[in-house]
């Protein structure tokens, strides 16, 4: 119970942090002398788009000398990528996208973001490209739809490159043929503007450079510039964590099981609280993931079938419920929309197997036991004593005392005088006074005297 309370408190704190807006950062001294540093790692999703749009807008409003986006992404949602690209093309602040550190990549949606920067830079040992659109979940669209998506993405990549006066031929190949380039190759092909070993090297090479912005070219001075790192808000980081496909799936199931437990055993508070908070977090995460609502409906159907099995005991319902649960779990994510590329979004088969067993056990063991307990007749108080046999501890003529079920009671005889030590049977009660009669079992063995040994 204590663990559940701690879990409820932790989930509630997370929900509060998500809903309460936080101020960005406290250090605002002389903003024109700083370079704002943003970090984009992992899949490009709506949270990433909001983060970049907000911080780029603030940097422009504060008159920051430069904005640097350090990028390492396998790709992301087309809608989120386009929102970021629009923000980068529209900003009046000089902006650099730096693919780093070594081993990082600007794959798929990341390629579009890199192309949209006023200056595109890469660290050694990084790569860019592989931007062929795919359908979430790996399913292929029909040929006509796929051709439309590819043509649209290729035209978009070419337009961005031409706007920034870079090689517009290769980005189209990256979309149509899913090819990639190393940092050295990208610099040679004119896909990026410069290579830099690290941030210090990048700032040194940018000093005095002309950077294209929405307001025209602007010379940046970065020799002694101060880096001001702007990370995501706490609420955004929490959403990124719960948006992990496996975590979102587990939160969804915890929410369903917690609310079900509360409905079958009301008043315990903890399961209902934990379940509600977990379900809210799961729905927040689903808003940032390629959810297939068919999978969600199958899981809800499975829960309904499990409950039906508890009340009917048919047996076949449990089998169908388990099958619906497994299929729904496997189909929970995608396919929904063509995208510039999204990392593998699915629930781990091991987690599906574990949760299938856990959910089946929960309904068929825990909830069934609760239902059985609720159906049992109440077995407390004086009515329980009716029919039980005790022993008279004093003479009942007609009132006296008896011992029944190891307790001493006041009693009234209905069968004449009953002597101490005789067995009595409880026939009823009047308030706290038992009504008894002489038991046919005769004298209590407790009152018999043992023969004296010779």
ABEGO torsion letter per residue (X at the ends): XAAAAAAAAAAAAAAAAAABBBBABABABGAAABBBBBBBBEBBBAAAAAAAAAAAAAAAAAGBABBBBBBBBAEEBAAAAAAAAAAAAABABBBBBBBOBBGBBBBEAAAAAAAABABBBBBBGBBBEGABBBBBGGBBBBAAAAAAAAAAAAAAAAAAAAAAGBBAAAAAAAAAAGBBBBAAAAAAAGABABBBABAAAAAAAABGBBBBBAAEBBBBBAAABBBBBBBBBAAAAAAAAAABAAAAAAAAAAAAAAAAAAAABBGAGAAAAAAAAAAAAAAAAAAABBBBAAAAAAAAAAAAAAAAAAAAGAGAAAAAAAAAAAAAAAAABOBABBBAEBBBBBBBAAAAAAAAAAAAAAAAAAAAAAAAAAABBBBBEAAAABGBBBBBABBBOABEBBBBGGBBBBBBBAAEBBBBGBBBBBAEBBEABBBBBBBAAEBBAAABBBBBBX
